[in-house]
Amino acid sequence: MSIPGVKKEPAPGFAGGTYPGLAGKVVLNAGGSRGIGLAMAHGFARHGAKIMLLASGESGLDSARAELEAAHPGVEVEVFAASVADDAAVERACAATEAHFGRIDVLLNNAGIAMNKPTLDLTAAEWRQAIDIDLSGVFFCAQAAARRMMAQGAGAIINTASIWGVSSSAGRTAYCTAKAGVVSMTRSLAVEWARHGIRVNALCPGYTRTELVDRYVRAGRIDAEVLADRTPLGRMAEPEEIAETALFLASDAATFITGHAFVADGGWTADGFGR
Ligand SMILES: NC(=O)c1ccc[n+]([C@@H]2O[C@H](COP(=O)([O-])OP(=O)(O)OC[C@H]3O[C@@H](n4cnc5c(N)ncnc54)[C@H](O)[C@@H]3O)[C@@H](O)[C@H]2O)c1
């Protein structure tokens, strides 16, 4: 995708890893219809995993499935339309995944919305929407998936938080609060479920070229060049660079990693001075 004002550059030197243990794994991918979640689906499909895409109704689930099937012949992809904010629908999505594929090995808790607004202008409905989707939705998916993983004695959960889960900024109170909650929730769940063989990690991306960012750039509410310049590596992430960290965290290369907030941000949070 192209974002006005920023030259599209391929991620310099990027080469995805290979994790043979991901072959045949069943992956429930919440928010997998586009952006970072769809890039994750491509990464798991490349490894021979089976994928259930979950996203809200009108979000391009069928075109995402068609894209995956065209790119990875033979891949098994199912779709389920639901809002992660609806706990009963999330439970139905997990039941459907189990009914179709027999188990859930990996949960990608990726569904999310942005909420950038001066705090005094934020309505109660907007606050609730951000918390319902970005925080409660992560919890509902984790709880429903973990019920299956516990019975299996194994599983990996990757919760997509953000740099705004480990740092803060003006005009993002609801988003920062939700994402910091995701990081904290990740640690709690990791500790509670470790003895059941379930690893839980958070992924904290920096700014990444997706529809979520593009919408704000198009509306003139964020400046893509400023974001790129603020990032020590001098650019935004490509979705496949963020997806790569999820592959690693889900893989048997990461068997001793749990309760971690994995930052992939081109140095953004390391640079306390900013620019
Ligand atoms: N793009 C970035 O710069 C960036 C940076 C840090 C963190 N993140 C986080 O990464 C995740 C994915 O972001 P993205 O940029 O790919 O966004 P995106 O808008 O491109 O995609 C979001 C996905 O979530 C789904 N979704 C949204 N609300 C939902 C709901 N209520 N129920 C089910 N599905 C829902 C959408 O259908 C879509 O599949 C989000 O959690 C976001 O907060 C993004």
The ligand as a MOL file (V3000), in Angstrom:
LIG
                    3D

  0  0  0     0  0            999 V3000
M  V30 BEGIN CTAB
M  V30 COUNTS 44 48 0 0 0
M  V30 BEGIN ATOM
M  V30 1 N -0.6870 -0.0650 12.0590 0
M  V30 2 C 0.0170 0.3800 13.0920 0
M  V30 3 O 0.8090 1.3340 12.9650 0
M  V30 4 C -0.0880 -0.2870 14.4330 0
M  V30 5 C 0.8990 0.0230 15.3980 0
M  V30 6 C 0.8090 -0.5960 16.6450 0
M  V30 7 C -0.2080 -1.4790 16.9220 0
M  V30 8 N -1.1440 -1.7460 15.9780 0 CHG=1
M  V30 9 C -2.1940 -2.7030 16.3430 0
M  V30 10 O -2.1260 -3.7870 15.4300 0
M  V30 11 C -3.4380 -4.3390 15.2630 0
M  V30 12 C -3.7780 -4.4010 13.7910 0
M  V30 13 O -3.6890 -3.0970 13.2700 0
M  V30 14 P -3.7240 -2.7970 11.7040 0
M  V30 15 O -2.8910 -1.5890 11.5010 0
M  V30 16 O -3.4450 -4.0180 10.9340 0 CHG=-1
M  V30 17 O -5.2520 -2.3670 11.5620 0
M  V30 18 P -6.3030 -2.5370 10.3530 0
M  V30 19 O -7.3410 -1.5050 10.5990 0
M  V30 20 O -5.6050 -2.5500 9.0560 0
M  V30 21 O -6.9010 -3.9900 10.6460 0
M  V30 22 C -7.6070 -4.2330 11.8380 0
M  V30 23 C -8.2320 -5.5920 11.8170 0
M  V30 24 O -9.0250 -5.7480 13.0130 0
M  V30 25 C -10.3460 -6.0690 12.6370 0
M  V30 26 N -11.2860 -5.5180 13.6200 0
M  V30 27 C -11.4640 -4.2180 13.9660 0
M  V30 28 N -12.4240 -4.1410 14.8950 0
M  V30 29 C -12.8570 -5.4110 15.1290 0
M  V30 30 C -13.8220 -5.9900 15.9820 0
M  V30 31 N -14.5920 -5.2410 16.7750 0
M  V30 32 N -13.9810 -7.3230 15.9740 0
M  V30 33 C -13.2420 -8.1040 15.1500 0
M  V30 34 N -12.3190 -7.6180 14.3130 0
M  V30 35 C -12.1280 -6.2840 14.3130 0
M  V30 36 C -10.5420 -5.4820 11.2470 0
M  V30 37 O -11.6210 -6.0880 10.5960 0
M  V30 38 C -9.1860 -5.8080 10.6490 0
M  V30 39 O -9.1520 -7.1750 10.2760 0
M  V30 40 C -4.3830 -3.4560 16.0820 0
M  V30 41 O -4.5840 -4.0580 17.3450 0
M  V30 42 C -3.6010 -2.1690 16.2340 0
M  V30 43 O -3.9770 -1.4490 17.3880 0
M  V30 44 C -1.1160 -1.1870 14.7340 0
M  V30 END ATOM
M  V30 BEGIN BOND
M  V30 1 1 1 2
M  V30 2 2 2 3
M  V30 3 1 2 4
M  V30 4 1 4 5
M  V30 5 2 4 44
M  V30 6 2 5 6
M  V30 7 1 6 7
M  V30 8 2 7 8
M  V30 9 1 8 9
M  V30 10 1 8 44
M  V30 11 1 9 10
M  V30 12 1 9 42
M  V30 13 1 10 11
M  V30 14 1 11 12
M  V30 15 1 11 40
M  V30 16 1 12 13
M  V30 17 1 13 14
M  V30 18 2 14 15
M  V30 19 1 14 16
M  V30 20 1 14 17
M  V30 21 1 17 18
M  V30 22 2 18 19
M  V30 23 1 18 20
M  V30 24 1 18 21
M  V30 25 1 21 22
M  V30 26 1 22 23
M  V30 27 1 23 24
M  V30 28 1 23 38
M  V30 29 1 24 25
M  V30 30 1 25 26
M  V30 31 1 25 36
M  V30 32 1 26 27
M  V30 33 1 26 35
M  V30 34 2 27 28
M  V30 35 1 28 29
M  V30 36 1 29 30
M  V30 37 2 29 35
M  V30 38 1 30 31
M  V30 39 2 30 32
M  V30 40 1 32 33
M  V30 41 2 33 34
M  V30 42 1 34 35
M  V30 43 1 36 37
M  V30 44 1 36 38
M  V30 45 1 38 39
M  V30 46 1 40 41
M  V30 47 1 40 42
M  V30 48 1 42 43
M  V30 END BOND
M  V30 END CTAB
M  END
